[in-house]
Amino acid sequence: MTLSPEMWLHRMREEVPRGRVPVRIFNDPSVWQLEQERIFGRCWVVLGHESEIPGRGDYMLRYIADNAVIVVRDEVGSIRGHLNMCRHRGAQVCRAELGNTSHFRCSYHGWTYDTSGELIGVPYHKEVYNERLDRSEWGLVPVRIETYSGLIFGSLDASAEPLADFLGGFQWYLDYFLNPTGAGTEVCGPPDKWIVDADWKICAENFAGDGYHLPVTHQFGVKFGYFPSNNRTHFEGYAVHIPGKGHGIGLGKTPGLQPFSGLPEEVQEGMKRGLDPDQVEVFKDVRSAIATIFPNLSLVSQPFSRTPGKPGTRFCGMRLWHPLGAGKIQVYCWCVVPKDAPAAYKEEAYRSFTLLLGPGGVFDQDDLDNWRSVTRSAGSSAARQLTFPYDMGQDREPDPSFPGPGVAVSPYVSEVNFVNLWSTWLEYMLADERAAVGDVR
């Protein structure tokens, strides 16, 4: 008997807690159809970084699932989000990916909107509408916008919980990536983008703390000295997750590594002032910090040497796994640097990041080949009947001495974060059906 998506999703309620996840979720059109409404229609989704639109009238075009969203600073400097469709017949009012403007004008019938989304111009308003059209009713459809430490989040759900509640304490870890010195961060230009035949969930899982793959997939980086780790000590550190929220981080450590390795002295001193004492204690010895904010944003901080065997430069990378459909994504990729860091460091961090995790990055080629392979297998008729095991670390007790929010287990190579990720995903997928866009006029 062929089970409907609803039926086998309900079966997952029994399977996920014991570490079993059905293969079919990683490349299934029926799953993607539900995800558009139940995951991306309800969650807070990252749209970009405030430094991408620094001035009034600056805008960028981003997406939440298949919904095009204009993210713009209005005339008073506030960040707004609007669906990119004219309220008259639905044509796009913004055709460029980024720029600066005072208004958005539809090329079909000329309806014109200001940066706050208000309808300010209707051609022949007197002649064809007899001035009876109430323009206040037909502004662009708003998208909820909230920010944290420079990240711009959008939500299509008017009743979604506040962003602070959605993050659920994960802000403590985001500070390390996004506000390490207290001066904020900026991105090194617009994101690199490319399309991959991979399911977004495979990538989100990997960045939620999959240290297990690195000595195998990226063994050349360890062997030849690009990356400060070795197979004997690689597993040391913590895996931490926020129960019920889906967010997770892996904190890998290498014994003997210098505190805040790969950062210039000015940034190190700034971090000692900008982070609280517990954050300094946790992050100063971290080799790799790799995290996923549910559902589809990931961050990574680690040193990487462009010259094998030499001390590396630490970078912070941010990656959005934007789904285009079942088994297909567009990757958005930014390098993030402290605003007050020396210019020479910013340049070197960008070069190291691009060499490792850019579109042709030496680690990225390894990862994408594996993720494409998993996606192809998951879409096959036989594989759809199988499950994947998530047994690693399930018997470990949380470390009560860990000072940060959430549940921490050690060593950091574990699948505990992933079970939390899939449990959260499942709860969204099984939530009662309701309209996701809450203010369609």
Order of alpha helices (4+ residues) and beta strands (2+ residues): alpha-beta-alpha-beta-beta-beta-beta-beta-beta-beta-beta-alpha-beta-beta-alpha-alpha-beta-beta-alpha-alpha-alpha-beta-beta-alpha-alpha-beta-beta-beta-beta-alpha-alpha-beta-beta-alpha
